[in-house]
Amino acid sequence: MTWIKTVSYEEAVGKLRKLYDRVKGPDNNVDNIMMSHSLRPHSMEGHMAMYKYCLHHTGNTLHKWYLECIGVYVSFLNSCSYCVEHHYQGMRRLVDDETRSRALRAAIEADEVANAPLDAREIAGMVYARKLTVSPSDMAETDIEALREAGFEDGEILEINQVTSYFCYANRTVLGLGVNTDGDIIGLSPNNSDDPDDWNHK
């Protein structure tokens, strides 16, 4: 599951058990990425809050499938297969079009998002996410101007920035601790965007 010790749902007590109860899915399943925090529950709480607020919040205006798509792309660029598999399934469910979902994944895995079934505005967001992921010190104000010219408002640019940044954090959590998908139910997410405190995975 991970390269460090973790505490199972059955073994968890106190604050950890309460957090597990908030994030669990069917059959008391807790995603391995969350379980990797079990020795320091406060960091799990911070991780879940960031994840929920960046990706699954009613205050976002960009489509959730697109934010998931950015997450899949960032995770691919970081060679994080755990997050690619989890979030591709989430994106696939939201897109609800198998042909389009497969085409999106193929373009991501070829690192050719210009060929993805996305409009010019959406492609521009993916280009920004790529640069921020692979060469963050090269970012310049012109990258923001390009997003504005593509049709994004500044709040939407912030959403893209935060989702990209979150996935870089999550990818490094997974890769640095050896988190794998053994025992996970792939593709579950806290889909109740209307309640930022509802972390239940369904």
Backbone hydrogen bonds, N-H to C=O, Kabsch-Sander energy under -0.5 kcal/mol:
donor,donor_aa,acceptor,acceptor_aa,energy
3,W,177,L,-3.4
8,S,6,T,-0.5
12,A,8,S,-1.2
12,A,9,Y,-0.5
16,L,13,V,-0.9
17,R,13,V,-1.0
18,K,14,G,-2.0
19,L,15,K,-2.4
20,Y,16,L,-2.9
21,D,17,R,-2.4
22,R,18,K,-1.1
23,V,19,L,-1.8
24,K,20,Y,-1.8
25,G,29,N,-3.1
28,N,25,G,-1.0
29,N,26,P,-1.6
34,M,31,D,-0.8
35,M,31,D,-2.3
36,S,32,N,-1.8
37,H,34,M,-1.7
38,S,35,M,-2.0
40,R,37,H,-2.5
43,S,40,R,-1.8
44,M,40,R,-1.0
45,E,41,P,-2.3
46,G,42,H,-1.9
47,H,43,S,-2.4
48,M,44,M,-2.9
49,A,45,E,-2.1
50,M,46,G,-2.3
51,Y,47,H,-2.8
52,K,48,M,-2.9
53,Y,49,A,-2.5
54,C,50,M,-2.4
55,L,51,Y,-2.4
56,H,51,Y,-0.7
56,H,52,K,-1.6
58,T,193,S,-1.7
60,N,57,H,-1.7
67,L,63,H,-1.8
68,E,64,K,-2.5
69,C,65,W,-2.1
70,I,66,Y,-2.3
71,G,67,L,-2.0
72,V,68,E,-2.4
73,Y,69,C,-2.3
74,V,70,I,-2.9
75,S,71,G,-2.2
76,F,72,V,-2.3
77,L,73,Y,-2.6
78,N,74,V,-1.7
79,S,76,F,-1.8
80,C,75,S,-3.1
81,S,79,S,-0.9
84,V,80,C,-2.1
85,E,81,S,-2.8
86,H,82,Y,-2.2
87,H,83,C,-2.6
88,Y,84,V,-2.4
89,Q,85,E,-1.6
90,G,86,H,-1.4
91,M,87,H,-2.6
92,R,88,Y,-3.2
93,R,89,Q,-2.1
94,L,90,G,-1.8
95,V,91,M,-3.0
96,D,92,R,-2.1
101,S,97,D,-2.8
102,R,98,E,-2.4
103,A,99,T,-2.0
104,L,100,R,-2.5
105,R,101,S,-2.3
106,A,102,R,-2.5
107,A,103,A,-2.2
108,I,104,L,-2.2
109,E,105,R,-2.9
110,A,106,A,-1.3
111,D,108,I,-1.3
112,E,107,A,-3.0
115,N,112,E,-2.1
116,A,113,V,-1.6
118,L,116,A,-2.7
123,I,119,D,-2.4
124,A,120,A,-2.0
125,G,121,R,-1.6
126,M,122,E,-1.7
127,V,123,I,-2.4
128,Y,124,A,-2.1
129,A,125,G,-2.3
130,R,126,M,-2.3
131,K,127,V,-2.2
132,L,128,Y,-2.6
133,T,129,A,-1.6
134,V,130,R,-2.8
135,S,131,K,-2.5
138,D,135,S,-1.9
139,M,136,P,-1.5
143,D,140,A,-1.8
144,I,140,A,-0.8
144,I,141,E,-0.5
145,E,141,E,-2.2
146,A,142,T,-2.1
147,L,143,D,-1.2
148,R,144,I,-2.2
149,E,145,E,-2.6
150,A,146,A,-1.4
151,G,147,L,-0.7
151,G,148,R,-1.2
152,F,147,L,-2.4
157,I,153,E,-2.2
158,L,154,D,-2.1
159,E,155,G,-1.7
160,I,156,E,-2.2
161,N,157,I,-2.6
162,Q,158,L,-2.8
163,V,159,E,-2.5
164,T,160,I,-2.3
165,S,161,N,-2.5
166,Y,162,Q,-2.8
167,F,163,V,-2.3
168,C,164,T,-1.8
169,Y,165,S,-1.9
170,A,166,Y,-3.0
171,N,167,F,-3.1
172,R,168,C,-1.7
173,T,169,Y,-1.9
174,V,170,A,-2.4
175,L,171,N,-3.1
176,G,172,R,-2.0
177,L,173,T,-1.1
178,G,174,V,-0.9
179,V,174,V,-2.2
180,N,1,M,-1.9
184,D,181,T,-2.4
186,I,184,D,-0.7
188,L,185,I,-1.1
191,N,189,S,-1.5
193,S,191,N,-1.9
195,D,192,N,-1.1
198,D,195,D,-1.9
199,W,197,D,-1.0
201,H,24,K,-1.3
202,K,189,S,-1.8
202,K,200,N,-0.5
